[in-house]
Amino acid sequence: MKTEYLYEFSVLARTLSFSRASQALFLSQSTLSKHVQHMEAELGVQLLVRSTHSVSLTEAGRLLASQADQIVRQCSRAERQLRKGIFSTEGRLSIGCSTEISYASHIRMFFSAFLRQYPGIDLRIEVLARMPRDTLDRYDVVLSPCSYFDLPEGSRAELVRRHETYLVLPAGHPLMSHSTIGLHQLAGQTLLVPYADELFGPYAQNWQLAVRDCARKLNAMPVPNLSTALMLVSLGQGVLIAPRYVHSLVPSDIFLVAISNPNCRFDEYLYAARPAENPAAELFIEEFLHSIPMDPGK
C-alpha cells in the first residue's frame, strides 16, 4: 500500500468530505476517489460508505483511520533516516534543557518514549536554570526558549513550537477577573523579570513588549530565576509573564490569565552544534521533530 494513499485516507477520515479533503491535499475529488478505491481493492474491504451528500467510515475504515497517522509517521521517519544514513541506535547523547521547557508534558513524554525505543543510547539530560550562549558548546542538543543568532558553522537550529503566554497573578489581584489580558493593561504594575540580562531570552523580550504597549508606564523588577519570581508573585510583590506549562510549578495561591497579544510568546527551539558528528544526536533530532503534532486539515 502506498503511504501517500494512506495519508490521503487519513485526511479524508478526519474531514468526511471529499471536497474538503481534496482541497487540503491539492488533489481533484476524482483522483482522491480513485486512490481510495485502489486501497479498498488492495485490502479487500470497504473503507467508506458514500452517498450523494455524505461520507461515513465502515468498521474497517474506522480501524484503519485509528492507526493511519502512526503508520505514515513511522514510514516517513524510516525513510528520512535511511536517506540521511542514520542507521546506528547506540551511542551517547547529552541534552541541555531549560527549566521551563523541562516541565512541559510533551517534553517528558518524548524523553520517556525515546528511552524506551532506543535503550542502546546513553541519554544524559541536564535541566538548566540559565541558558547562556556557550551552553550550545557543552551539549549535543539544547532545548531552549532563547533565540540565538550567528551560530557556528555546521550548527542546527529549529523553531519547534510557539507557546502562548500567561500572566501569573497573586490571589485577589484586580486582573484576576479577566478572561484574557492585553499587555497595555499592565500599566502601573510591577513586572518581575527573571534573567533580565539575557536579551535573547523570552522574559526580557516580553518585558520590552510590555514596556512598549504600556507607554513605559510599567515598573520592572529583575529577579535571578523563575522560582524567585513565583515566590514574589505569591507574596504580592509583582506579576509575571510566563509560558502556560509552568502551571506545574504554580502553588494554589497563584493564578494564570491568558495574554491576548500574539507577539508575547515563549518559543521552543532545538539547537545542535555539529549534529552530523554524532549519529545519536541526528537520530534524536529526527525523532523529536517527527513527534511534533501535525494537522493536515489546516
HELIX and SHEET records of a PDB file:
HELIX    1   1 THR A    3  THR A   15  1                                  13    
HELIX    2   2 PHE A   18  LEU A   25  1                                   8    
HELIX    3   3 GLN A   29  LEU A   43  1                                  15    
HELIX    4   4 GLU A   59  LYS A   84  1                                  26    
HELIX    5   5 THR A   99  SER A  102  1                                   4    
HELIX    6   6 SER A  105  GLN A  117  1                                  13    
HELIX    7   7 THR A  135  ARG A  138  1                                   4    
HELIX    8   8 PRO A  174  SER A  177  5                                   4    
HELIX    9   9 LEU A  183  LEU A  186  5                                   4    
HELIX   10  10 PRO A  202  ASP A  213  1                                  12    
HELIX   11  11 LEU A  226  SER A  234  1                                   9    
HELIX   12  12 ARG A  244  SER A  248  5                                   5    
HELIX   13  13 PRO A  275  GLU A  277  5                                   3    
HELIX   14  14 PRO A  279  HIS A  290  1                                  12    
SHEET    1   A 2 LEU A  48  ARG A  50  0                                        
SHEET    2   A 2 VAL A  55  LEU A  57 -1                                        
SHEET    1   B 8 ILE A 121  LEU A 128  0                                        
SHEET    2   B 8 GLY A  91  SER A  98  1                                        
SHEET    3   B 8 VAL A 141  SER A 144  1                                        
SHEET    4   B 8 ARG A 265  ALA A 272 -1                                        
SHEET    5   B 8 ARG A 156  PRO A 170 -1                                        
SHEET    6   B 8 VAL A 239  PRO A 243 -1                                        
SHEET    7   B 8 THR A 190  PRO A 194  1                                        
SHEET    8   B 8 ASN A 219  VAL A 223  1                                        
SHEET    1   C 7 ILE A 121  LEU A 128  0                                        
SHEET    2   C 7 GLY A  91  SER A  98  1                                        
SHEET    3   C 7 VAL A 141  SER A 144  1                                        
SHEET    4   C 7 ARG A 265  ALA A 272 -1                                        
SHEET    5   C 7 ARG A 156  PRO A 170 -1                                        
SHEET    6   C 7 ILE A 254  ILE A 259 -1                                        
SHEET    7   C 7 THR A 180  ILE A 181  1                                        
END                                                                             
